[in-house]
Amino acid sequence: MLGKQERGRHPLHDYNKAVEFALRDFRHEEFETLWRIDQQCFAPGISYSRLELATYLQRPGAFALVAEGSEVSETNPRSGLFNDGQPSTATVGFIVAETGSRGTGHIITIDVLPNARGVGIGSQLLRVTEDRLRTLRCHSVILETAVDNMPALSFYKRHHYTVIKTLPRYYSNAVDAFVLKKDLLSPPQPAKLPQ
Ligand SMILES: CC(C)(COP(=O)(O)OP(=O)(O)OC[C@H]1O[C@@H](n2cnc3c(N)ncnc32)[C@H](O)[C@@H]1OP(=O)(O)O)[C@@H](O)C(=O)NCCC(=O)NCCS
């Protein structure tokens, strides 16, 4: 269980709105919602079938966190980010991870709905998952992502992940994957300041 709810509120000044979100543990009855989010986040051939997602969620050592978001509109309280014109609270993203062998955790997937991206939900899902993996005695974490998924590669680079190898034709649509890794125990490198 999460010790406390992780919350964030991040204004998107371009659109005069803010998204409040909270993270919590996945409940089995929301499986279909997660599967539908995954369908929206990944192209056919990379998105999971129901069976694949269910299998990953049930693996020994697997856990999942979901992000629930609600829009706070500063100019038009009737507008809805997730549900047109209605007060909007919805599951907007999730992450599935597992403790692996020899102290290496594994991020199985991280998905944030297109309308809810760019406000820090993915970063918060990733940070809370890394914290939990540390608590579960993982010293590092790995994940796979498609070599052409530039937003994801930029996102992981900003979170100090580095490419350790390429898996040719990893996905069923024949796209290669990069395997990325992060050391969970060493402190982040200080930013280099210009002389
Ligand atoms: C990758 C993914 C999970 C990121 O989720 P997200 O919620 O958009 O992540 P964040 O908001 O934390 O960060 C995304 C970008 O928004 C920017 N951002 C973060 N907070 C922001 C804010 N308050 N205002 C404006 N921009 C912000 C960040 O700088 C970041 O930029 P960068 O990583 O490209 O440098 C999401 O794009 C996604 O679900 N993609 C489809 C599925 C996928 O590819 N998953 C990863 C492969 S497994």
The ligand as an ORCA input file, in Angstrom:
! r2SCAN-3c Opt
* xyz 0 1
  C       5.884      8.955    -21.492
  C       4.647      9.416    -20.704
  C       4.292      8.341    -19.684
  C       4.995     10.715    -19.971
  O       3.870     11.070    -19.171
  P       3.564     12.615    -18.784
  O       2.511     12.619    -17.751
  O       3.356     13.416    -20.002
  O       4.977     12.975    -18.120
  P       5.410     14.373    -17.460
  O       4.309     15.354    -17.557
  O       5.954     14.061    -16.138
  O       6.610     14.793    -18.385
  C       6.410     14.921    -19.797
  C       6.974     16.205    -20.322
  O       6.144     17.268    -19.895
  C       6.946     18.286    -19.329
  N       6.249     18.804    -18.136
  C       6.225     18.241    -16.917
  N       5.530     19.008    -16.075
  C       5.073     20.063    -16.813
  C       4.271     21.188    -16.533
  N       3.815     21.436    -15.292
  N       3.969     22.037    -17.536
  C       4.436     21.802    -18.782
  N       5.204     20.762    -19.110
  C       5.526     19.908    -18.140
  C       8.217     17.670    -18.915
  O       9.289     18.588    -19.096
  C       8.347     16.494    -19.830
  O       9.160     16.811    -20.902
  P      10.280     15.766    -21.437
  O      10.185     14.486    -20.634
  O       9.891     15.519    -22.851
  O      11.568     16.461    -21.278
  C       3.454      9.722    -21.648
  O       3.893     10.559    -22.694
  C       2.782      8.503    -22.241
  O       1.917      7.873    -21.619
  N       3.160      8.139    -23.475
  C       2.539      7.004    -24.155
  C       2.962      5.696    -23.522
  C       4.471      5.546    -23.506
  O       5.143      5.828    -24.485
  N       5.014      5.103    -22.348
  C       6.458      4.979    -22.168
  C       7.023      3.774    -22.796
  S       6.761      2.348    -21.760
*
